[in-house]
Amino acid sequence: MTVLERRLQILLDPAQYERLEAEARRRSQSVGATVRAAIDCFLGNDADRRDNARRSLLAHAPDAGLGEEFDKEAALTDAFHR
């Protein structure tokens, strides 16, 4: 288990907190654990993000029959938001 050593205080508007609380309930975890998971997801390891982007681009290579319909930006966006 990770040792939690730093405290963070942020202000959220009511709609943000409601979304956060709803997600925490959906995951059956605390709001704090949900915030930590969101941070890990958004600020994950850059090497992993680059690898995901590379794999996504290779999976959608033009020689795979997609031709001009291939959207590199969409593939990168998809890879970085997993």
N, CA, C and O atoms as a GROMACS GRO file, in nm:
protein
  328
    1MET      N    1   0.084  -0.118   0.000
    1MET     CA    2   0.000   0.000   0.000
    1MET      C    3   0.088   0.124   0.000
    1MET      O    4   0.191   0.128   0.068
    2THR      N    5   0.048   0.223  -0.075
    2THR     CA    6   0.123   0.348  -0.085
    2THR      C    7   0.102   0.433   0.040
    2THR      O    8  -0.009   0.442   0.093
    3VAL      N    9   0.209   0.493   0.087
    3VAL     CA   10   0.201   0.584   0.201
    3VAL      C   11   0.162   0.722   0.149
    3VAL      O   12   0.228   0.778   0.061
    4LEU      N   13   0.055   0.776   0.204
    4LEU     CA   14   0.009   0.909   0.163
    4LEU      C   15   0.075   1.012   0.254
    4LEU      O   16   0.057   1.010   0.375
    5GLU      N   17   0.151   1.104   0.194
    5GLU     CA   18   0.229   1.199   0.273
    5GLU      C   19   0.193   1.344   0.248
    5GLU      O   20   0.225   1.430   0.331
    6ARG      N   21   0.130   1.374   0.138
    6ARG     CA   22   0.102   1.514   0.102
    6ARG      C   23  -0.046   1.542   0.108
    6ARG      O   24  -0.128   1.461   0.066
    7ARG      N   25  -0.080   1.658   0.159
    7ARG     CA   26  -0.219   1.702   0.164
    7ARG      C   27  -0.239   1.807   0.055
    7ARG      O   28  -0.152   1.891   0.032
    8LEU      N   29  -0.353   1.800  -0.011
    8LEU     CA   30  -0.387   1.894  -0.117
    8LEU      C   31  -0.525   1.951  -0.088
    8LEU      O   32  -0.619   1.877  -0.058
    9GLN      N   33  -0.537   2.081  -0.096
    9GLN     CA   34  -0.667   2.144  -0.076
    9GLN      C   35  -0.704   2.218  -0.203
    9GLN      O   36  -0.629   2.303  -0.250
   10ILE      N   37  -0.821   2.186  -0.258
   10ILE     CA   38  -0.870   2.254  -0.378
   10ILE      C   39  -1.016   2.292  -0.356
   10ILE      O   40  -1.086   2.234  -0.274
   11LEU      N   41  -1.059   2.391  -0.431
   11LEU     CA   42  -1.199   2.432  -0.427
   11LEU      C   43  -1.266   2.387  -0.555
   11LEU      O   44  -1.212   2.406  -0.664
   12LEU      N   45  -1.385   2.329  -0.542
   12LEU     CA   46  -1.463   2.283  -0.657
   12LEU      C   47  -1.598   2.353  -0.656
   12LEU      O   48  -1.650   2.388  -0.550
   13ASP      N   49  -1.653   2.372  -0.775
   13ASP     CA   50  -1.788   2.425  -0.777
   13ASP      C   51  -1.885   2.310  -0.748
   13ASP      O   52  -1.845   2.193  -0.758
   14PRO      N   53  -2.009   2.339  -0.714
   14PRO     CA   54  -2.102   2.232  -0.676
   14PRO      C   55  -2.118   2.123  -0.783
   14PRO      O   56  -2.127   2.005  -0.750
   15ALA      N   57  -2.121   2.161  -0.909
   15ALA     CA   58  -2.139   2.062  -1.017
   15ALA      C   59  -2.017   1.969  -1.025
   15ALA      O   60  -2.033   1.849  -1.045
   16GLN      N   61  -1.898   2.024  -1.010
   16GLN     CA   62  -1.778   1.941  -1.013
   16GLN      C   63  -1.780   1.841  -0.898
   16GLN      O   64  -1.750   1.723  -0.917
   17TYR      N   65  -1.814   1.889  -0.779
   17TYR     CA   66  -1.814   1.799  -0.664
   17TYR      C   67  -1.920   1.691  -0.678
   17TYR      O   68  -1.897   1.576  -0.643
   18GLU      N   69  -2.036   1.728  -0.731
   18GLU     CA   70  -2.142   1.627  -0.752
   18GLU      C   71  -2.096   1.518  -0.848
   18GLU      O   72  -2.122   1.400  -0.825
   19ARG      N   73  -2.026   1.557  -0.957
   19ARG     CA   74  -1.974   1.458  -1.052
   19ARG      C   75  -1.870   1.369  -0.985
   19ARG      O   76  -1.868   1.247  -1.004
   20LEU      N   77  -1.783   1.431  -0.907
   20LEU     CA   78  -1.679   1.356  -0.836
   20LEU      C   79  -1.740   1.259  -0.736
   20LEU      O   80  -1.700   1.143  -0.728
   21GLU      N   81  -1.836   1.305  -0.660
   21GLU     CA   82  -1.902   1.222  -0.561
   21GLU      C   83  -1.979   1.107  -0.627
   21GLU      O   84  -1.978   0.994  -0.576
   22ALA      N   85  -2.044   1.135  -0.739
   22ALA     CA   86  -2.118   1.030  -0.811
   22ALA      C   87  -2.023   0.923  -0.862
   22ALA      O   88  -2.053   0.804  -0.855
   23GLU      N   89  -1.908   0.965  -0.914
   23GLU     CA   90  -1.808   0.869  -0.962
   23GLU      C   91  -1.753   0.787  -0.846
   23GLU      O   92  -1.732   0.667  -0.861
   24ALA      N   93  -1.730   0.850  -0.733
   24ALA     CA   94  -1.681   0.778  -0.615
   24ALA      C   95  -1.783   0.672  -0.572
   24ALA      O   96  -1.746   0.560  -0.539
   25ARG      N   97  -1.911   0.708  -0.572
   25ARG     CA   98  -2.014   0.610  -0.536
   25ARG      C   99  -2.017   0.496  -0.637
   25ARG      O  100  -2.029   0.380  -0.600
   26ARG      N  101  -2.006   0.530  -0.765
   26ARG     CA  102  -2.009   0.428  -0.870
   26ARG      C  103  -1.895   0.329  -0.852
   26ARG      O  104  -1.911   0.209  -0.876
   27ARG      N  105  -1.779   0.378  -0.809
   27ARG     CA  106  -1.661   0.295  -0.790
   27ARG      C  107  -1.655   0.233  -0.650
   27ARG      O  108  -1.565   0.154  -0.620
   28SER      N  109  -1.749   0.269  -0.566
   28SER     CA  110  -1.750   0.222  -0.425
   28SER      C  111  -1.619   0.257  -0.356
   28SER      O  112  -1.556   0.172  -0.293
   29GLN      N  113  -1.580   0.382  -0.368
   29GLN     CA  114  -1.458   0.428  -0.302
   29GLN      C  115  -1.477   0.571  -0.254
   29GLN      O  116  -1.577   0.635  -0.286
   30SER      N  117  -1.383   0.619  -0.178
   30SER     CA  118  -1.393   0.754  -0.125
   30SER      C  119  -1.370   0.858  -0.235
   30SER      O  120  -1.316   0.827  -0.342
   31VAL      N  121  -1.411   0.980  -0.205
   31VAL     CA  122  -1.386   1.090  -0.298
   31VAL      C  123  -1.236   1.110  -0.315
   31VAL      O  124  -1.188   1.134  -0.426
   32GLY      N  125  -1.160   1.100  -0.205
   32GLY     CA  126  -1.015   1.115  -0.212
   32GLY      C  127  -0.950   1.010  -0.303
   32GLY      O  128  -0.861   1.041  -0.383
   33ALA      N  129  -0.995   0.886  -0.290
   33ALA     CA  130  -0.940   0.779  -0.375
   33ALA      C  131  -0.975   0.805  -0.522
   33ALA      O  132  -0.896   0.775  -0.611
   34THR      N  133  -1.093   0.860  -0.546
   34THR     CA  134  -1.135   0.891  -0.682
   34THR      C  135  -1.048   1.003  -0.741
   34THR      O  136  -1.011   0.997  -0.858
   35VAL      N  137  -1.017   1.103  -0.660
   35VAL     CA  138  -0.929   1.212  -0.706
   35VAL      C  139  -0.791   1.156  -0.738
   35VAL      O  140  -0.732   1.191  -0.840
   36ARG      N  141  -0.738   1.070  -0.651
   36ARG     CA  142  -0.606   1.011  -0.677
   36ARG      C  143  -0.607   0.928  -0.805
   36ARG      O  144  -0.511   0.933  -0.882
   37ALA      N  145  -0.714   0.853  -0.829
   37ALA     CA  146  -0.724   0.773  -0.952
   37ALA      C  147  -0.730   0.864  -1.074
   37ALA      O  148  -0.669   0.834  -1.177
   38ALA      N  149  -0.802   0.975  -1.063
   38ALA     CA  150  -0.811   1.069  -1.175
   38ALA      C  151  -0.675   1.131  -1.205
   38ALA      O  152  -0.639   1.150  -1.321
   39ILE      N  153  -0.600   1.164  -1.101
   39ILE     CA  154  -0.466   1.220  -1.119
   39ILE      C  155  -0.376   1.118  -1.188
   39ILE      O  156  -0.304   1.151  -1.281
   40ASP      N  157  -0.381   0.993  -1.142
   40ASP     CA  158  -0.300   0.888  -1.204
   40ASP      C  159  -0.337   0.869  -1.351
   40ASP      O  160  -0.249   0.849  -1.436
   41CYS      N  161  -0.466   0.875  -1.380
   41CYS     CA  162  -0.512   0.857  -1.518
   41CYS      C  163  -0.468   0.974  -1.605
   41CYS      O  164  -0.416   0.953  -1.715
   42PHE      N  165  -0.487   1.095  -1.558
   42PHE     CA  166  -0.457   1.215  -1.636
   42PHE      C  167  -0.307   1.240  -1.647
   42PHE      O  168  -0.259   1.285  -1.751
   43LEU      N  169  -0.235   1.214  -1.542
   43LEU     CA  170  -0.092   1.244  -1.539
   43LEU      C  171  -0.008   1.116  -1.534
   43LEU      O  172   0.098   1.113  -1.472
   44GLY      N  173  -0.057   1.012  -1.598
   44GLY     CA  174   0.013   0.884  -1.597
   44GLY      C  175   0.152   0.895  -1.658
   44GLY      O  176   0.190   0.999  -1.711
   45ASN      N  177   0.224   0.788  -1.650
   45ASN     CA  178   0.360   0.780  -1.702
   45ASN      C  179   0.365   0.817  -1.850
   45ASN      O  180   0.296   0.756  -1.931
   46ASP      N  181   0.445   0.916  -1.886
   46ASP     CA  182   0.456   0.961  -2.025
   46ASP      C  183   0.504   0.851  -2.118
   46ASP      O  184   0.462   0.845  -2.233
   47ALA      N  185   0.592   0.765  -2.070
   47ALA     CA  186   0.640   0.655  -2.155
   47ALA      C  187   0.525   0.562  -2.190
   47ALA      O  188   0.514   0.517  -2.304
   48ASP      N  189   0.439   0.534  -2.094
   48ASP     CA  190   0.322   0.451  -2.121
   48ASP      C  191   0.230   0.520  -2.222
   48ASP      O  192   0.176   0.455  -2.311
   49ARG      N  193   0.212   0.650  -2.206
   49ARG     CA  194   0.125   0.724  -2.299
   49ARG      C  195   0.182   0.722  -2.440
   49ARG      O  196   0.107   0.707  -2.536
   50ARG      N  197   0.312   0.737  -2.452
   50ARG     CA  198   0.374   0.732  -2.585
   50ARG      C  199   0.359   0.594  -2.646
   50ARG      O  200   0.330   0.581  -2.765
   51ASP      N  201   0.379   0.491  -2.565
   51ASP     CA  202   0.363   0.354  -2.614
   51ASP      C  203   0.220   0.329  -2.660
   51ASP      O  204   0.198   0.267  -2.764
   52ASN      N  205   0.122   0.376  -2.584
   52ASN     CA  206  -0.018   0.360  -2.624
   52ASN      C  207  -0.044   0.432  -2.756
   52ASN      O  208  -0.114   0.378  -2.842
   53ALA      N  209   0.009   0.552  -2.772
   53ALA     CA  210  -0.010   0.627  -2.896
   53ALA      C  211   0.053   0.554  -3.013
   53ALA      O  212  -0.007   0.544  -3.120
   54ARG      N  213   0.174   0.502  -2.992
   54ARG     CA  214   0.243   0.429  -3.099
   54ARG      C  215   0.164   0.306  -3.139
   54ARG      O  216   0.145   0.278  -3.257
   55ARG      N  217   0.118   0.230  -3.039
   55ARG     CA  218   0.039   0.110  -3.068
   55ARG      C  219  -0.090   0.144  -3.141
   55ARG      O  220  -0.131   0.073  -3.233
   56SER      N  221  -0.153   0.252  -3.100
   56SER     CA  222  -0.278   0.293  -3.165
   56SER      C  223  -0.254   0.331  -3.310
   56SER      O  224  -0.330   0.293  -3.398
   57LEU      N  225  -0.146   0.406  -3.335
   57LEU     CA  226  -0.115   0.445  -3.473
   57LEU      C  227  -0.081   0.324  -3.558
   57LEU      O  228  -0.124   0.314  -3.672
   58LEU      N  229  -0.004   0.231  -3.502
   58LEU     CA  230   0.032   0.111  -3.577
   58LEU      C  231  -0.090   0.024  -3.606
   58LEU      O  232  -0.100  -0.038  -3.712
   59ALA      N  233  -0.182   0.021  -3.511
   59ALA     CA  234  -0.304  -0.059  -3.531
   59ALA      C  235  -0.392  -0.002  -3.640
   59ALA      O  236  -0.472  -0.074  -3.700
   60HIS      N  237  -0.378   0.129  -3.667
   60HIS     CA  238  -0.459   0.195  -3.768
   60HIS      C  239  -0.377   0.237  -3.890
   60HIS      O  240  -0.411   0.333  -3.958
   61ALA      N  241  -0.271   0.164  -3.916
   61ALA     CA  242  -0.182   0.199  -4.028
   61ALA      C  243  -0.261   0.200  -4.158
   61ALA      O  244  -0.350   0.117  -4.177
   62PRO      N  245  -0.228   0.292  -4.250
   62PRO     CA  246  -0.299   0.302  -4.377
   62PRO      C  247  -0.302   0.172  -4.456
   62PRO      O  248  -0.398   0.147  -4.528
   63ASP      N  249  -0.199   0.087  -4.443
   63ASP     CA  250  -0.200  -0.039  -4.517
   63ASP      C  251  -0.302  -0.137  -4.460
   63ASP      O  252  -0.319  -0.247  -4.512
   64ALA      N  253  -0.369  -0.098  -4.352
   64ALA     CA  254  -0.472  -0.184  -4.293
   64ALA      C  255  -0.606  -0.165  -4.363
   64ALA      O  256  -0.708  -0.215  -4.316
   65GLY      N  257  -0.606  -0.091  -4.475
   65GLY     CA  258  -0.728  -0.073  -4.551
   65GLY      C  259  -0.806   0.052  -4.518
   65GLY      O  260  -0.917   0.071  -4.568
   66LEU      N  261  -0.751   0.139  -4.433
   66LEU     CA  262  -0.822   0.261  -4.396
   66LEU      C  263  -0.798   0.374  -4.495
   66LEU      O  264  -0.879   0.466  -4.504
   67GLY      N  265  -0.689   0.368  -4.568
   67GLY     CA  266  -0.660   0.468  -4.671
   67GLY      C  267  -0.668   0.611  -4.621
   67GLY      O  268  -0.616   0.643  -4.514
   68GLU      N  269  -0.732   0.696  -4.697
   68GLU     CA  270  -0.739   0.839  -4.664
   68GLU      C  271  -0.832   0.868  -4.547
   68GLU      O  272  -0.829   0.979  -4.493
   69GLU      N  273  -0.912   0.773  -4.506
   69GLU     CA  274  -1.006   0.794  -4.395
   69GLU      C  275  -0.935   0.791  -4.260
   69GLU      O  276  -0.997   0.824  -4.159
   70PHE      N  277  -0.809   0.753  -4.256
   70PHE     CA  278  -0.734   0.744  -4.131
   70PHE      C  279  -0.718   0.884  -4.071
   70PHE      O  280  -0.671   0.975  -4.139
   71ASP      N  281  -0.756   0.900  -3.947
   71ASP     CA  282  -0.747   1.028  -3.877
   71ASP      C  283  -0.642   1.015  -3.766
   71ASP      O  284  -0.671   0.966  -3.657
   72LYS      N  285  -0.521   1.061  -3.796
   72LYS     CA  286  -0.409   1.048  -3.701
   72LYS      C  287  -0.441   1.120  -3.570
   72LYS      O  288  -0.412   1.067  -3.463
   73GLU      N  289  -0.500   1.239  -3.577
   73GLU     CA  290  -0.531   1.314  -3.455
   73GLU      C  291  -0.630   1.238  -3.367
   73GLU      O  292  -0.615   1.234  -3.245
   74ALA      N  293  -0.732   1.178  -3.428
   74ALA     CA  294  -0.829   1.101  -3.351
   74ALA      C  295  -0.764   0.979  -3.287
   74ALA      O  296  -0.794   0.945  -3.173
   75ALA      N  297  -0.674   0.913  -3.361
   75ALA     CA  298  -0.605   0.797  -3.306
   75ALA      C  299  -0.518   0.837  -3.187
   75ALA      O  300  -0.514   0.765  -3.087
   76LEU      N  301  -0.448   0.949  -3.198
   76LEU     CA  302  -0.365   0.996  -3.087
   76LEU      C  303  -0.451   1.036  -2.968
   76LEU      O  304  -0.417   1.004  -2.854
   77THR      N  305  -0.561   1.105  -2.993
   77THR     CA  306  -0.651   1.146  -2.886
   77THR      C  307  -0.703   1.023  -2.813
   77THR      O  308  -0.707   1.020  -2.690
   78ASP      N  309  -0.744   0.922  -2.890
   78ASP     CA  310  -0.792   0.798  -2.830
   78ASP      C  311  -0.685   0.732  -2.745
   78ASP      O  312  -0.713   0.686  -2.635
   79ALA      N  313  -0.562   0.728  -2.795
   79ALA     CA  314  -0.453   0.663  -2.722
   79ALA      C  315  -0.420   0.736  -2.593
   79ALA      O  316  -0.386   0.672  -2.494
   80PHE      N  317  -0.430   0.868  -2.592
   80PHE     CA  318  -0.391   0.944  -2.475
   80PHE      C  319  -0.504   0.955  -2.372
   80PHE      O  320  -0.481   1.002  -2.260
   81HIS      N  321  -0.623   0.912  -2.407
   81HIS     CA  322  -0.735   0.923  -2.312
   81HIS      C  323  -0.785   0.786  -2.268
   81HIS      O  324  -0.902   0.772  -2.232
   82ARG      N  325  -0.700   0.688  -2.269
   82ARG     CA  326  -0.738   0.554  -2.221
   82ARG      C  327  -0.715   0.545  -2.074
   82ARG      O  328  -0.741   0.440  -2.014
   0.00000   0.00000   0.00000
